[in-house]
Amino acid sequence: MILVVDSGATKSDWIALDEAGNKLFLTRTLGLSPEVLTKEIIAERLANNFELSDNREKVTQLYFYGAGCGTDRMKNYLTKIFQNFFVNAKFSIKEDTYAAIHATANPGEQAIVCILGTGSNCSYYDGHEVFQKITSLGYILMDDCSGNYFGRQLLRDYYYHRMPEGLAHKFSEAYELDADVIKNNLYKEPNPNTYLATFARFVIENRQYEYSRKLIRKGMQLFIDNAIRQYEQADTVAIHFIGSIAFYLQEELREIMAENKLTVGRILRRPIDNLVEYHRNIASN
């Protein structure tokens, strides 16, 4: 059995294939980001999934694409956890950037591939190799235009009384905004980046308001200036996007990309289905 996994900070999609490439099952766990989770939490999330627990000895190959898996230290950290669970498997662990590239770029295509989900990322693919000019410092310092970016801005504007009164009231009805609750989730609970990203739904659902439009445009322009424009190829290649922020705000994204004279390629919510096709093609060749 082969497992192909796309793991973000919020959730992980798992697809099991037989040796012929046929789908056996699809399942989901919470995110397995090694940068913010202990080995005990990751192991627990694996064990609590029935399909994975029931088939763990049958797995012979695991292709894992995950947020926070860009360094050898994080890859080794996850490998040790997986070895104790999938006892008969071999492992290929790569950053989620590779999942985004395999899901959007055609073989041999030069492209810039961006992730706009719970976090954000941007890479250049020359058709063979992946290049990143930015070393991410995580959600506190970077992640422009991500779910956690918008959550952080919404909370700041609410507490600094910069959010329009009517929208602030609507925000307070939609979420638990007690300061102690917020601080507990940010500083004592696991996955503070995922917690922040839960607020992004508000800006998506209320994007008709001028406040939301300005916030969305600001985040997108920051991402263009700080991430996409790092690459001199930005003006000449297609720019693909993966992630819920890009998918649900694609109208606004296409508009601001056009204003910056940049070419939008594919916009996908999740890479998992296209990622499976990529591995099927590899197996058949």
Phi and psi restraints in degrees (value plus and minus 20) as a CYANA .aco file:
   2 ILE   PHI    -131.9   -91.9
   2 ILE   PSI     114.0   154.0
   3 LEU   PHI    -132.5   -92.5
   3 LEU   PSI     109.7   149.7
   4 VAL   PHI    -134.9   -94.9
   4 VAL   PSI     106.1   146.1
   5 VAL   PHI    -149.1  -109.1
   5 VAL   PSI     111.5   151.5
   6 ASP   PHI    -133.9   -93.9
   6 ASP   PSI      91.3   131.3
   7 SER   PHI    -137.6   -97.6
   7 SER   PSI      94.2   134.2
   8 GLY   PHI    -116.6   -76.6
   8 GLY   PSI    -193.1  -153.1
   9 ALA   PHI     -91.7   -51.7
   9 ALA   PSI     -48.1    -8.1
  10 THR   PHI    -112.1   -72.1
  10 THR   PSI     -65.9   -25.9
  11 LYS   PHI    -166.9  -126.9
  11 LYS   PSI     141.0   181.0
  12 SER   PHI    -146.8  -106.8
  12 SER   PSI     107.2   147.2
  13 ASP   PHI    -118.0   -78.0
  13 ASP   PSI     109.4   149.4
  14 TRP   PHI    -139.8   -99.8
  14 TRP   PSI     110.6   150.6
  15 ILE   PHI    -145.1  -105.1
  15 ILE   PSI     109.3   149.3
  16 ALA   PHI    -120.9   -80.9
  16 ALA   PSI     114.6   154.6
  17 LEU   PHI    -144.0  -104.0
  17 LEU   PSI     129.9   169.9
  18 ASP   PHI    -105.6   -65.6
  18 ASP   PSI    -199.6  -159.6
  19 GLU   PHI     -85.2   -45.2
  19 GLU   PSI     -40.7    -0.7
  20 ALA   PHI    -108.9   -68.9
  20 ALA   PSI     -22.0    18.0
  21 GLY   PHI      70.5   110.5
  21 GLY   PSI     -11.5    28.5
  22 ASN   PHI    -100.9   -60.9
  22 ASN   PSI     121.3   161.3
  23 LYS   PHI     -90.4   -50.4
  23 LYS   PSI     111.3   151.3
  24 LEU   PHI    -121.0   -81.0
  24 LEU   PSI     -65.5   -25.5
  25 PHE   PHI    -182.3  -142.3
  25 PHE   PSI     139.0   179.0
  26 LEU   PHI    -142.1  -102.1
  26 LEU   PSI     112.7   152.7
  27 THR   PHI    -164.5  -124.5
  27 THR   PSI     156.5   196.5
  28 ARG   PHI    -165.5  -125.5
  28 ARG   PSI     122.2   162.2
  29 THR   PHI    -143.8  -103.8
  29 THR   PSI     152.5   192.5
  30 LEU   PHI     -85.9   -45.9
  30 LEU   PSI     144.5   184.5
  31 GLY   PHI     -78.3   -38.3
  31 GLY   PSI     132.3   172.3
  32 LEU   PHI    -143.8  -103.8
  32 LEU   PSI      21.9    61.9
  33 SER   PHI     -85.6   -45.6
  33 SER   PSI      97.0   137.0
  34 PRO   PHI     -91.0   -51.0
  34 PRO   PSI     -37.0     3.0
  35 GLU   PHI     -93.9   -53.9
  35 GLU   PSI     -44.8    -4.8
  36 VAL   PHI    -142.6  -102.6
  36 VAL   PSI     -23.4    16.6
  37 LEU   PHI    -137.0   -97.0
  37 LEU   PSI     124.0   164.0
  38 THR   PHI     -96.9   -56.9
  38 THR   PSI     142.7   182.7
  39 LYS   PHI     -84.1   -44.1
  39 LYS   PSI     -50.8   -10.8
  40 GLU   PHI     -86.1   -46.1
  40 GLU   PSI     -61.6   -21.6
  41 ILE   PHI     -87.4   -47.4
  41 ILE   PSI     -62.8   -22.8
  42 ILE   PHI     -82.5   -42.5
  42 ILE   PSI     -65.7   -25.7
  43 ALA   PHI     -81.1   -41.1
  43 ALA   PSI     -59.1   -19.1
  44 GLU   PHI     -85.4   -45.4
  44 GLU   PSI     -60.1   -20.1
  45 ARG   PHI     -86.7   -46.7
  45 ARG   PSI     -53.4   -13.4
  46 LEU   PHI     -88.9   -48.9
  46 LEU   PSI     -68.5   -28.5
  47 ALA   PHI     -84.9   -44.9
  47 ALA   PSI     -49.4    -9.4
  48 ASN   PHI    -100.2   -60.2
  48 ASN   PSI     -24.5    15.5
  49 ASN   PHI    -115.4   -75.4
  49 ASN   PSI      99.9   139.9
  50 PHE   PHI     -82.0   -42.0
  50 PHE   PSI     -68.1   -28.1
  51 GLU   PHI     -80.3   -40.3
  51 GLU   PSI     -62.1   -22.1
  52 LEU   PHI     -89.3   -49.3
  52 LEU   PSI     -64.4   -24.4
  53 SER   PHI     -83.9   -43.9
  53 SER   PSI     -59.7   -19.7
  54 ASP   PHI     -90.7   -50.7
  54 ASP   PSI     -44.3    -4.3
  55 ASN   PHI    -136.9   -96.9
  55 ASN   PSI      -8.6    31.4
  56 ARG   PHI     -83.1   -43.1
  56 ARG   PSI     -50.4   -10.4
  57 GLU   PHI    -101.9   -61.9
  57 GLU   PSI     -32.7     7.3
  58 LYS   PHI    -107.5   -67.5
  58 LYS   PSI     -35.6     4.4
  59 VAL   PHI     -93.8   -53.8
  59 VAL   PSI     105.7   145.7
  60 THR   PHI    -126.4   -86.4
  60 THR   PSI     -42.5    -2.5
  61 GLN   PHI    -166.3  -126.3
  61 GLN   PSI     111.3   151.3
  62 LEU   PHI    -141.2  -101.2
  62 LEU   PSI      98.9   138.9
  63 TYR   PHI    -123.6   -83.6
  63 TYR   PSI      86.6   126.6
  64 PHE   PHI    -133.7   -93.7
  64 PHE   PSI     101.4   141.4
  65 TYR   PHI    -135.1   -95.1
  65 TYR   PSI      95.2   135.2
  66 GLY   PHI    -158.1  -118.1
  66 GLY   PSI     129.0   169.0
  67 ALA   PHI     -82.2   -42.2
  67 ALA   PSI     115.5   155.5
  68 GLY   PHI      62.3   102.3
  68 GLY   PSI      -7.9    32.1
  69 CYS   PHI    -125.7   -85.7
  69 CYS   PSI      10.5    50.5
  70 GLY   PHI    -106.2   -66.2
  70 GLY   PSI     -27.8    12.2
  71 THR   PHI    -136.9   -96.9
  71 THR   PSI     135.6   175.6
  72 ASP   PHI     -81.8   -41.8
  72 ASP   PSI     -54.7   -14.7
  73 ARG   PHI     -81.3   -41.3
  73 ARG   PSI     -64.5   -24.5
  74 MET   PHI     -91.3   -51.3
  74 MET   PSI     -56.2   -16.2
  75 LYS   PHI     -83.1   -43.1
  75 LYS   PSI     -65.2   -25.2
  76 ASN   PHI     -85.6   -45.6
  76 ASN   PSI     -57.0   -17.0
  77 TYR   PHI     -79.7   -39.7
  77 TYR   PSI     -68.2   -28.2
  78 LEU   PHI     -89.7   -49.7
  78 LEU   PSI     -59.1   -19.1
  79 THR   PHI     -77.0   -37.0
  79 THR   PSI     -63.3   -23.3
  80 LYS   PHI     -83.3   -43.3
  80 LYS   PSI     -57.6   -17.6
  81 ILE   PHI     -88.1   -48.1
  81 ILE   PSI     -65.4   -25.4
  82 PHE   PHI     -85.2   -45.2
  82 PHE   PSI     -55.9   -15.9
  83 GLN   PHI     -81.0   -41.0
  83 GLN   PSI     -53.0   -13.0
  84 ASN   PHI     -96.9   -56.9
  84 ASN   PSI     -36.9     3.1
  85 PHE   PHI    -125.1   -85.1
  85 PHE   PSI     -73.0   -33.0
  86 PHE   PHI    -115.6   -75.6
  86 PHE   PSI      62.6   102.6
  87 VAL   PHI     -91.5   -51.5
  87 VAL   PSI     -36.9     3.1
  88 ASN   PHI    -132.6   -92.6
  88 ASN   PSI      -4.8    35.2
  89 ALA   PHI    -124.5   -84.5
  89 ALA   PSI     135.3   175.3
  90 LYS   PHI    -122.3   -82.3
  90 LYS   PSI     133.5   173.5
  91 PHE   PHI    -146.7  -106.7
  91 PHE   PSI     118.6   158.6
  92 SER   PHI    -145.7  -105.7
  92 SER   PSI      92.2   132.2
  93 ILE   PHI    -137.9   -97.9
  93 ILE   PSI     101.7   141.7
  94 LYS   PHI    -154.7  -114.7
  94 LYS   PSI     141.2   181.2
  95 GLU   PHI     -84.1   -44.1
  95 GLU   PSI     133.2   173.2
  96 ASP   PHI     -83.7   -43.7
  96 ASP   PSI     -36.5     3.5
  97 THR   PHI     -75.3   -35.3
  97 THR   PSI     -60.0   -20.0
  98 TYR   PHI     -86.5   -46.5
  98 TYR   PSI     -55.3   -15.3
  99 ALA   PHI     -83.1   -43.1
  99 ALA   PSI     -63.6   -23.6
 100 ALA   PHI     -82.5   -42.5
 100 ALA   PSI     -60.6   -20.6
 101 ILE   PHI     -87.4   -47.4
 101 ILE   PSI     -68.9   -28.9
 102 HIS   PHI     -82.1   -42.1
 102 HIS   PSI     -49.3    -9.3
 103 ALA   PHI    -102.8   -62.8
 103 ALA   PSI     -43.6    -3.6
 104 THR   PHI    -135.2   -95.2
 104 THR   PSI     -57.7   -17.7
 105 ALA   PHI    -107.2   -67.2
 105 ALA   PSI     116.9   156.9
 106 ASN   PHI     -92.1   -52.1
 106 ASN   PSI     135.2   175.2
 107 PRO   PHI     -75.3   -35.3
 107 PRO   PSI     106.7   146.7
 108 GLY   PHI      62.3   102.3
 108 GLY   PSI     -23.6    16.4
 109 GLU   PHI     -98.0   -58.0
 109 GLU   PSI     114.8   154.8
 110 GLN   PHI    -104.3   -64.3
 110 GLN   PSI     112.2   152.2
 111 ALA   PHI    -182.0  -142.0
 111 ALA   PSI     138.5   178.5
 112 ILE   PHI    -122.7   -82.7
 112 ILE   PSI     111.9   151.9
 113 VAL   PHI    -141.9  -101.9
 113 VAL   PSI     106.7   146.7
 114 CYS   PHI    -138.9   -98.9
 114 CYS   PSI     126.4   166.4
 115 ILE   PHI    -134.3   -94.3
 115 ILE   PSI     102.6   142.6
 116 LEU   PHI    -148.2  -108.2
 116 LEU   PSI      67.4   107.4
 117 GLY   PHI    -152.5  -112.5
 117 GLY   PSI    -150.0  -110.0
 118 THR   PHI     -78.6   -38.6
 118 THR   PSI     -62.8   -22.8
 119 GLY   PHI    -135.3   -95.3
 119 GLY   PSI    -192.4  -152.4
 120 SER   PHI    -160.1  -120.1
 120 SER   PSI     134.8   174.8
 121 ASN   PHI    -180.5  -140.5
 121 ASN   PSI     141.3   181.3
 122 CYS   PHI    -174.1  -134.1
 122 CYS   PSI     110.1   150.1
 123 SER   PHI    -157.2  -117.2
 123 SER   PSI     137.6   177.6
 124 TYR   PHI    -128.6   -88.6
 124 TYR   PSI     113.4   153.4
 125 TYR   PHI    -137.9   -97.9
 125 TYR   PSI     100.5   140.5
 126 ASP   PHI    -109.3   -69.3
 126 ASP   PSI      -9.8    30.2
 127 GLY   PHI      81.0   121.0
 127 GLY   PSI     -33.4     6.6
 128 HIS   PHI    -157.2  -117.2
 128 HIS   PSI     -63.2   -23.2
 129 GLU   PHI    -143.2  -103.2
 129 GLU   PSI     139.3   179.3
 130 VAL   PHI    -126.5   -86.5
 130 VAL   PSI     115.6   155.6
 131 PHE   PHI    -146.6  -106.6
 131 PHE   PSI     113.9   153.9
 132 GLN   PHI    -145.7  -105.7
 132 GLN   PSI     104.8   144.8
 133 LYS   PHI    -109.4   -69.4
 133 LYS   PSI     -35.6     4.4
 134 ILE   PHI    -134.9   -94.9
 134 ILE   PSI     109.2   149.2
 135 THR   PHI    -111.3   -71.3
 135 THR   PSI      95.0   135.0
 136 SER   PHI     -89.0   -49.0
 136 SER   PSI     115.6   155.6
 137 LEU   PHI    -122.5   -82.5
 137 LEU   PSI      -4.4    35.6
 138 GLY   PHI      67.8   107.8
 138 GLY   PSI    -195.0  -155.0
 139 TYR   PHI     -89.8   -49.8
 139 TYR   PSI     -44.6    -4.6
 140 ILE   PHI     -91.4   -51.4
 140 ILE   PSI     -61.0   -21.0
 141 LEU   PHI    -123.9   -83.9
 141 LEU   PSI     -42.1    -2.1
 142 MET   PHI    -148.1  -108.1
 142 MET   PSI    -156.7  -116.7
 143 ASP   PHI      40.2    80.2
 143 ASP   PSI      20.7    60.7
 144 ASP   PHI     -76.4   -36.4
 144 ASP   PSI     122.2   162.2
 145 CYS   PHI      45.8    85.8
 145 CYS   PSI      -5.2    34.8
 146 SER   PHI    -109.8   -69.8
 146 SER   PSI     154.4   194.4
 147 GLY   PHI     -80.6   -40.6
 147 GLY   PSI     -62.0   -22.0
 148 ASN   PHI     -92.0   -52.0
 148 ASN   PSI     -47.5    -7.5
 149 TYR   PHI     -82.1   -42.1
 149 TYR   PSI     -69.5   -29.5
 150 PHE   PHI     -87.1   -47.1
 150 PHE   PSI     -57.3   -17.3
 151 GLY   PHI     -81.0   -41.0
 151 GLY   PSI     -63.3   -23.3
 152 ARG   PHI     -82.8   -42.8
 152 ARG   PSI     -63.4   -23.4
 153 GLN   PHI     -86.7   -46.7
 153 GLN   PSI     -60.4   -20.4
 154 LEU   PHI     -81.8   -41.8
 154 LEU   PSI     -66.0   -26.0
 155 LEU   PHI     -85.3   -45.3
 155 LEU   PSI     -61.2   -21.2
 156 ARG   PHI     -82.2   -42.2
 156 ARG   PSI     -67.9   -27.9
 157 ASP   PHI     -84.6   -44.6
 157 ASP   PSI     -55.7   -15.7
 158 TYR   PHI     -85.3   -45.3
 158 TYR   PSI     -66.5   -26.5
 159 TYR   PHI     -97.5   -57.5
 159 TYR   PSI     -43.9    -3.9
 160 TYR   PHI    -109.9   -69.9
 160 TYR   PSI     -14.6    25.4
 161 HIS   PHI      39.6    79.6
 161 HIS   PSI      16.9    56.9
 162 ARG   PHI    -118.8   -78.8
 162 ARG   PSI     -28.8    11.2
 163 MET   PHI    -104.8   -64.8
 163 MET   PSI     115.1   155.1
 164 PRO   PHI     -71.9   -31.9
 164 PRO   PSI     124.2   164.2
 165 GLU   PHI     -75.8   -35.8
 165 GLU   PSI     -67.3   -27.3
 166 GLY   PHI     -83.2   -43.2
 166 GLY   PSI     -60.0   -20.0
 167 LEU   PHI     -91.6   -51.6
 167 LEU   PSI     -55.4   -15.4
 168 ALA   PHI     -83.4   -43.4
 168 ALA   PSI     -60.3   -20.3
 169 HIS   PHI     -83.4   -43.4
 169 HIS   PSI     -62.9   -22.9
 170 LYS   PHI     -82.8   -42.8
 170 LYS   PSI     -58.9   -18.9
 171 PHE   PHI     -84.0   -44.0
 171 PHE   PSI     -63.1   -23.1
 172 SER   PHI     -88.5   -48.5
 172 SER   PSI     -46.7    -6.7
 173 GLU   PHI     -98.5   -58.5
 173 GLU   PSI     -45.7    -5.7
 174 ALA   PHI    -105.4   -65.4
 174 ALA   PSI     -44.2    -4.2
 175 TYR   PHI    -156.1  -116.1
 175 TYR   PSI     137.6   177.6
 176 GLU   PHI    -101.7   -61.7
 176 GLU   PSI      88.9   128.9
 177 LEU   PHI    -132.5   -92.5
 177 LEU   PSI      -2.0    38.0
 178 ASP   PHI     -81.3   -41.3
 178 ASP   PSI     113.8   153.8
 179 ALA   PHI     -78.3   -38.3
 179 ALA   PSI     -59.1   -19.1
 180 ASP   PHI     -85.8   -45.8
 180 ASP   PSI     -57.5   -17.5
 181 VAL   PHI     -85.9   -45.9
 181 VAL   PSI     -65.3   -25.3
 182 ILE   PHI     -81.9   -41.9
 182 ILE   PSI     -67.7   -27.7
 183 LYS   PHI     -86.2   -46.2
 183 LYS   PSI     -54.7   -14.7
 184 ASN   PHI     -84.0   -44.0
 184 ASN   PSI     -63.5   -23.5
 185 ASN   PHI     -88.1   -48.1
 185 ASN   PSI     -53.2   -13.2
 186 LEU   PHI    -100.8   -60.8
 186 LEU   PSI     -54.4   -14.4
 187 TYR   PHI    -136.9   -96.9
 187 TYR   PSI     -28.9    11.1
 188 LYS   PHI    -146.0  -106.0
 188 LYS   PSI     -44.1    -4.1
 189 GLU   PHI    -114.4   -74.4
 189 GLU   PSI     135.7   175.7
 190 PRO   PHI     -89.7   -49.7
 190 PRO   PSI     139.9   179.9
 191 ASN   PHI      39.7    79.7
 191 ASN   PSI      33.5    73.5
 192 PRO   PHI     -82.1   -42.1
 192 PRO   PSI     -49.8    -9.8
 193 ASN   PHI     -85.0   -45.0
 193 ASN   PSI     -59.5   -19.5
 194 THR   PHI     -87.8   -47.8
 194 THR   PSI     -59.1   -19.1
 195 TYR   PHI     -80.1   -40.1
 195 TYR   PSI     -66.9   -26.9
 196 LEU   PHI     -79.1   -39.1
 196 LEU   PSI     -59.1   -19.1
 197 ALA   PHI     -86.8   -46.8
 197 ALA   PSI     -41.2    -1.2
 198 THR   PHI     -84.3   -44.3
 198 THR   PSI     -43.4    -3.4
 199 PHE   PHI     -99.4   -59.4
 199 PHE   PSI     -36.1     3.9
 200 ALA   PHI     -83.1   -43.1
 200 ALA   PSI     -47.2    -7.2
 201 ARG   PHI     -74.8   -34.8
 201 ARG   PSI     -52.1   -12.1
 202 PHE   PHI     -84.3   -44.3
 202 PHE   PSI     -64.2   -24.2
 203 VAL   PHI     -90.8   -50.8
 203 VAL   PSI     -50.7   -10.7
 204 ILE   PHI     -89.0   -49.0
 204 ILE   PSI     -65.4   -25.4
 205 GLU   PHI     -93.6   -53.6
 205 GLU   PSI     -36.0     4.0
 206 ASN   PHI    -141.8  -101.8
 206 ASN   PSI      12.6    52.6
 207 ARG   PHI     -92.8   -52.8
 207 ARG   PSI     -25.7    14.3
 208 GLN   PHI     -95.6   -55.6
 208 GLN   PSI     -35.7     4.3
 209 TYR   PHI    -103.2   -63.2
 209 TYR   PSI     127.0   167.0
 210 GLU   PHI     -79.6   -39.6
 210 GLU   PSI     -60.3   -20.3
 211 TYR   PHI     -76.3   -36.3
 211 TYR   PSI     -67.7   -27.7
 212 SER   PHI     -86.3   -46.3
 212 SER   PSI     -61.6   -21.6
 213 ARG   PHI     -79.5   -39.5
 213 ARG   PSI     -63.4   -23.4
 214 LYS   PHI     -85.7   -45.7
 214 LYS   PSI     -60.1   -20.1
 215 LEU   PHI     -84.9   -44.9
 215 LEU   PSI     -63.1   -23.1
 216 ILE   PHI     -83.0   -43.0
 216 ILE   PSI     -67.8   -27.8
 217 ARG   PHI     -83.2   -43.2
 217 ARG   PSI     -59.2   -19.2
 218 LYS   PHI     -82.8   -42.8
 218 LYS   PSI     -66.2   -26.2
 219 GLY   PHI     -82.4   -42.4
 219 GLY   PSI     -62.0   -22.0
 220 MET   PHI     -87.7   -47.7
 220 MET   PSI     -60.5   -20.5
 221 GLN   PHI     -87.1   -47.1
 221 GLN   PSI     -57.1   -17.1
 222 LEU   PHI     -79.9   -39.9
 222 LEU   PSI     -62.7   -22.7
 223 PHE   PHI     -85.4   -45.4
 223 PHE   PSI     -60.9   -20.9
 224 ILE   PHI     -81.8   -41.8
 224 ILE   PSI     -69.1   -29.1
 225 ASP   PHI     -88.3   -48.3
 225 ASP   PSI     -61.4   -21.4
 226 ASN   PHI    -109.5   -69.5
 226 ASN   PSI     -45.4    -5.4
 227 ALA   PHI    -134.3   -94.3
 227 ALA   PSI     -82.0   -42.0
 228 ILE   PHI     -83.7   -43.7
 228 ILE   PSI     -62.7   -22.7
 229 ARG   PHI     -92.1   -52.1
 229 ARG   PSI     -24.2    15.8
 230 GLN   PHI     -83.9   -43.9
 230 GLN   PSI     -43.0    -3.0
 231 TYR   PHI    -123.7   -83.7
 231 TYR   PSI     106.0   146.0
 232 GLU   PHI     -86.3   -46.3
 232 GLU   PSI     -38.5     1.5
 233 GLN   PHI     -99.3   -59.3
 233 GLN   PSI     -23.3    16.7
 234 ALA   PHI     -77.1   -37.1
 234 ALA   PSI     -52.4   -12.4
 235 ASP   PHI    -102.4   -62.4
 235 ASP   PSI     -28.3    11.7
 236 THR   PHI    -142.5  -102.5
 236 THR   PSI     -29.9    10.1
 237 VAL   PHI    -140.4  -100.4
 237 VAL   PSI     141.5   181.5
 238 ALA   PHI     -90.1   -50.1
 238 ALA   PSI     127.5   167.5
 239 ILE   PHI    -138.4   -98.4
 239 ILE   PSI      92.5   132.5
 240 HIS   PHI    -114.8   -74.8
 240 HIS   PSI     134.4   174.4
 241 PHE   PHI    -154.1  -114.1
 241 PHE   PSI     120.5   160.5
 242 ILE   PHI    -146.2  -106.2
 242 ILE   PSI     121.7   161.7
 243 GLY   PHI     105.8   145.8
 243 GLY   PSI     138.1   178.1
 244 SER   PHI     -87.2   -47.2
 244 SER   PSI     -54.9   -14.9
 245 ILE   PHI     -85.0   -45.0
 245 ILE   PSI     -67.3   -27.3
 246 ALA   PHI     -82.9   -42.9
 246 ALA   PSI     -60.3   -20.3
 247 PHE   PHI     -88.6   -48.6
 247 PHE   PSI     -68.3   -28.3
 248 TYR   PHI     -99.9   -59.9
 248 TYR   PSI     -38.7     1.3
 249 LEU   PHI    -133.6   -93.6
 249 LEU   PSI      10.8    50.8
 250 GLN   PHI     -88.1   -48.1
 250 GLN   PSI     -48.7    -8.7
 251 GLU   PHI     -82.8   -42.8
 251 GLU   PSI     -67.6   -27.6
 252 GLU   PHI     -86.4   -46.4
 252 GLU   PSI     -57.0   -17.0
 253 LEU   PHI     -84.7   -44.7
 253 LEU   PSI     -66.0   -26.0
 254 ARG   PHI     -82.0   -42.0
 254 ARG   PSI     -58.3   -18.3
 255 GLU   PHI     -83.8   -43.8
 255 GLU   PSI     -69.3   -29.3
 256 ILE   PHI     -94.2   -54.2
 256 ILE   PSI     -49.8    -9.8
 257 MET   PHI     -85.4   -45.4
 257 MET   PSI     -60.6   -20.6
 258 ALA   PHI     -84.0   -44.0
 258 ALA   PSI     -59.8   -19.8
 259 GLU   PHI     -82.2   -42.2
 259 GLU   PSI     -51.0   -11.0
 260 ASN   PHI    -110.5   -70.5
 260 ASN   PSI     -13.2    26.8
 261 LYS   PHI      37.8    77.8
 261 LYS   PSI      23.6    63.6
 262 LEU   PHI    -135.9   -95.9
 262 LEU   PSI     127.9   167.9
 263 THR   PHI    -118.0   -78.0
 263 THR   PSI     100.8   140.8
 264 VAL   PHI    -105.8   -65.8
 264 VAL   PSI     111.3   151.3
 265 GLY   PHI    -116.8   -76.8
 265 GLY   PSI    -140.4  -100.4
 266 ARG   PHI    -106.5   -66.5
 266 ARG   PSI     126.9   166.9
 267 ILE   PHI    -146.9  -106.9
 267 ILE   PSI      94.1   134.1
 268 LEU   PHI    -141.2  -101.2
 268 LEU   PSI     123.5   163.5
 269 ARG   PHI     -92.6   -52.6
 269 ARG   PSI     -68.0   -28.0
 270 ARG   PHI    -154.3  -114.3
 270 ARG   PSI     124.8   164.8
 271 PRO   PHI    -108.3   -68.3
 271 PRO   PSI     -26.6    13.4
 272 ILE   PHI     -79.3   -39.3
 272 ILE   PSI     -64.8   -24.8
 273 ASP   PHI     -84.3   -44.3
 273 ASP   PSI     -65.7   -25.7
 274 ASN   PHI     -86.4   -46.4
 274 ASN   PSI     -50.8   -10.8
 275 LEU   PHI     -86.0   -46.0
 275 LEU   PSI     -58.7   -18.7
 276 VAL   PHI     -82.8   -42.8
 276 VAL   PSI     -62.5   -22.5
 277 GLU   PHI     -81.7   -41.7
 277 GLU   PSI     -57.9   -17.9
 278 TYR   PHI     -80.0   -40.0
 278 TYR   PSI     -66.2   -26.2
 279 HIS   PHI     -91.5   -51.5
 279 HIS   PSI     -51.7   -11.7
 280 ARG   PHI     -83.8   -43.8
 280 ARG   PSI     -61.3   -21.3
 281 ASN   PHI     -85.7   -45.7
 281 ASN   PSI     -57.7   -17.7
 282 ILE   PHI     -84.0   -44.0
 282 ILE   PSI     -63.5   -23.5
 283 ALA   PHI     -85.1   -45.1
 283 ALA   PSI     -52.0   -12.0
 284 SER   PHI    -104.5   -64.5
 284 SER   PSI     -33.7     6.3
